[in-house]
Amino acid sequence: MKRGITQEELGNLVGVTTQAVSKWERGGTPDAELLPNIARALRVSIDALFDMEQEKGSRLEDMIIEELYSKEDKEAFERAVSLCIAIEFGLFRINSLKNKAAAEMMDSVNDENDHEYYSTLLTDDGLVRVRLSQNGRYFFIMPEPEMGYRSFLENIEDLSKTFRLLAEKDTLKILFFMYQRINKKSSSELIAEGVGVSVEKVEKLMEQLEEFNLVECSDVETVNGDLKAYAMHKEATIVPLLTFARELNVNKVFDFGYVYKREKPIF
């Protein structure tokens, strides 16, 4: 057999005789109620038992695409979160969770109290972090790079530069103001008035934001001469970055699921 187990071993795992297994291999068909146990013992899908796994829509990835493609955006996002949580619980390898649907887990989260609900998996092979609370759900998965997280994040100078810029409260004010005007160009005077800081400070911070490719600056011709105008790049890095930064300040955390099986250093 493909998995390297004998007919006798499969029979013991499924609860049938060796003769029954031999009959299946000669073309016989197992009883329908045995199929889940056989698939589990062989670590394959039920479709694979009938050589149907490569048919369109039978692979799990194809089924997920079809499931989400058929829904409106909001419903698709909600369903995607449910599937992501199911992925994490599957990675947990905890038997008590395997028969519970992700939607059932999410329904157990009580948003009426002042706690925030998270689920975390950290192993030598990667990291998964999920926020389960209804307000602000997210799913983050990062398999460990071949050379480790340290190699991926080792440019401490660049990281420090990023955090120094974001440590400025005026930088955050500007970001929030500009992201409300995502498809518009704004002058430094307009930004200064909108966030309550000097024009000089705005131009200084905008210059730094431009270095990080968050902002683009262009000259606009007016009757009073050329005027600098700023627009935010259409990117999605800032939202997860600020989301994780916010999480570091959350005190009342409920770990809905937590598995820490890491033995080697993170960095």
C-alpha positions in Angstrom: 0.0 0.0 0.0 1.1 3.6 -0.7 1.4 4.4 3.0 3.5 1.4 3.7 1.1 -0.5 5.9 0.1 -4.1 5.5 -3.4 -5.4 4.8 -3.4 -6.8 8.4 -2.4 -3.4 9.8 -5.1 -1.6 7.8 -7.7 -4.1 8.9 -6.7 -3.6 12.6 -7.0 0.2 12.2 -10.4 0.0 10.5 -11.8 -2.9 12.5 -12.2 -5.5 9.7 -10.4 -8.8 8.7 -7.4 -9.1 6.5 -9.5 -11.0 4.1 -11.9 -8.0 3.7 -9.0 -5.7 3.0 -7.6 -8.1 0.4 -11.1 -8.2 -1.3 -11.0 -4.4 -1.5 -7.6 -4.5 -3.3 -9.0 -7.0 -5.8 -11.8 -4.6 -6.8 -14.3 -4.9 -4.0 -16.0 -1.9 -2.4 -16.0 -1.3 1.4 -19.2 -0.5 3.2 -19.9 3.3 3.1 -19.7 3.7 6.9 -16.1 2.4 6.8 -14.9 5.0 4.3 -14.1 7.8 6.8 -12.0 5.3 9.0 -10.2 4.0 5.9 -9.4 7.5 4.7 -8.2 8.5 8.1 -6.0 5.4 8.4 -4.4 6.0 5.0 -4.2 9.8 5.6 -6.0 10.6 2.3 -9.3 12.1 1.4 -12.4 9.9 0.7 -12.2 11.2 -2.9 -8.7 9.8 -3.2 -10.0 6.4 -2.4 -12.0 6.5 -5.6 -9.3 8.2 -7.7 -11.4 11.4 -7.8 -9.1 13.8 -6.0 -7.9 15.5 -9.2 -11.4 16.2 -10.6 -12.4 19.8 -10.7 -13.7 21.0 -7.4 -12.7 17.9 -5.5 -9.4 19.4 -4.2 -9.7 21.4 -1.0 -8.1 24.5 -2.5 -10.5 24.4 -5.4 -13.5 23.9 -3.1 -12.4 27.0 -1.0 -12.1 29.1 -4.1 -15.5 28.1 -5.3 -17.0 28.6 -1.8 -15.8 32.2 -1.6 -16.2 33.1 -5.2 -19.9 32.5 -5.0 -20.5 34.9 -2.1 -20.8 38.7 -1.8 -17.7 40.4 -0.5 -18.8 40.9 3.1 -20.1 37.3 3.4 -17.0 36.0 1.7 -14.8 37.8 4.2 -16.7 36.3 7.1 -16.5 32.8 5.6 -12.8 33.3 5.0 -12.2 34.1 8.6 -14.1 31.0 9.7 -11.9 28.9 7.3 -8.7 30.5 8.6 -9.6 29.7 12.2 -10.3 26.1 11.1 -6.8 26.0 9.5 -5.3 27.0 12.8 -7.2 24.5 14.9 -6.2 21.9 12.4 -2.6 22.8 12.9 -3.1 22.6 16.7 -3.4 18.8 16.3 -5.7 18.6 19.3 -8.3 15.8 19.2 -10.8 17.7 21.3 -11.0 20.4 18.6 -11.2 18.3 15.5 -15.0 17.8 15.5 -15.9 21.4 16.3 -16.6 23.8 13.4 -14.8 27.1 13.4 -18.1 28.9 13.3 -19.0 27.2 16.6 -15.8 28.3 18.1 -16.4 31.9 17.0 -19.9 31.9 18.4 -18.4 31.0 21.8 -16.6 34.4 21.9 -18.3 36.8 24.2 -17.8 40.4 22.9 -19.9 41.8 25.7 -17.2 41.8 28.3 -14.0 43.9 28.1 -11.7 41.1 27.1 -10.2 40.5 23.7 -10.0 37.0 22.3 -7.0 35.6 20.6 -5.7 32.2 19.4 -2.0 31.5 18.9 0.2 28.7 17.6 4.0 28.9 17.7 6.1 26.0 16.7 9.6 25.4 15.3 8.0 25.5 11.8 6.0 28.7 12.0 3.6 31.1 13.7 -0.2 31.6 13.5 -2.0 34.4 15.3 -5.7 35.0 15.1 -7.9 37.7 16.7 -11.3 36.2 17.3 -13.2 39.2 18.7 -16.0 40.3 16.4 -14.6 43.9 16.2 -11.3 43.7 14.3 -10.8 40.0 13.4 -7.6 39.0 11.6 -5.6 36.0 10.6 -1.8 35.9 10.4 0.2 32.9 9.3 4.0 32.9 8.7 5.9 29.7 8.0 9.4 30.0 9.3 11.8 31.2 6.6 14.5 28.7 5.7 17.2 30.8 7.4 14.9 31.7 10.4 13.0 34.8 11.5 16.2 36.5 12.5 17.5 36.5 8.9 14.2 37.9 7.7 14.2 40.7 10.3 17.8 41.3 10.9 18.1 44.8 9.5 17.8 46.5 12.9 18.7 49.9 11.6 15.8 50.0 9.1 13.4 48.6 11.7 14.5 51.3 14.2 14.1 54.0 11.6 10.5 52.8 11.0 9.6 52.8 14.6 11.2 56.2 15.2 9.0 57.7 12.5 5.8 56.0 13.8 6.7 57.0 17.3 5.8 60.6 16.4 2.2 61.3 17.3 2.1 63.8 14.5 3.0 61.1 12.0 0.1 59.0 13.1 -2.2 62.0 12.9 -1.1 62.7 9.3 -1.5 59.0 8.3 -5.1 58.9 9.7 -5.9 62.2 7.9 -4.4 61.1 4.6 -6.0 57.7 4.6 -9.4 59.4 4.8 -8.4 61.1 1.5 -7.1 58.0 -0.2 -7.8 59.1 -3.7 -7.0 62.8 -3.3 -4.0 65.0 -3.3 -3.5 67.4 -0.4 -1.3 70.4 0.1 0.9 70.7 3.2 -1.2 73.7 4.3 -4.4 71.6 4.1 -2.8 68.7 6.0 -1.4 71.1 8.6 -4.9 72.6 9.2 -6.4 69.1 9.3 -4.1 67.7 11.9 -3.2 70.8 13.9 0.6 71.0 13.3 2.8 73.5 11.5 3.3 73.4 7.7 7.1 72.9 8.3 6.5 69.9 10.5 4.1 68.4 7.9 6.7 68.8 5.1 9.4 67.3 7.2 7.3 64.2 8.1 6.0 63.9 4.5 9.5 63.7 3.3 10.2 60.8 5.6 7.0 59.1 4.7 8.0 59.4 1.1 11.2 57.6 1.8 9.1 54.6 3.1 7.1 54.7 -0.2 3.9 55.5 1.8 3.5 59.0 0.2 4.2 60.4 -3.2 4.9 64.1 -3.7 4.2 66.0 -6.9 4.1 69.7 -8.0 0.8 71.2 -8.9 0.8 74.4 -11.0 -1.4 77.2 -9.5 -1.8 80.9 -10.3 0.5 81.6 -7.3 3.2 79.3 -8.6 4.0 75.6 -8.1 2.5 73.9 -5.0 3.6 70.7 -3.5 0.8 68.1 -3.2 0.9 64.8 -1.4 -1.1 61.6 -2.0 -0.9 58.3 -0.1 0.2 55.2 -2.0 -2.5 52.5 -2.3 -1.0 50.0 0.0 -2.2 47.9 3.0 0.9 47.6 5.2 0.0 50.3 7.7 -3.3 48.7 8.9 -1.7 45.3 10.0 1.3 47.1 11.4 -0.8 49.4 13.6 -3.1 46.5 14.5 -0.2 44.6 16.0 1.2 47.7 17.7 -2.2 48.2 19.3 -2.3 44.6 20.4 0.9 45.1 22.4 -1.0 47.5 24.6 -4.0 45.2 25.3 -4.0 44.1 28.9 -7.2 42.0 29.2 -6.5 39.1 26.8 -8.2 35.8 26.7 -6.2 33.1 24.9 -9.1 31.1 23.3 -6.5 28.6 22.0 -2.8 28.6 22.7 -0.2 26.0 21.6 3.5 26.7 22.2 5.7 23.9 20.9 8.8 25.8 20.0 12.2 24.6 21.2 14.6 26.7 19.2 15.0 30.5 19.7 12.8 32.9 17.8 15.6 35.1 16.9 
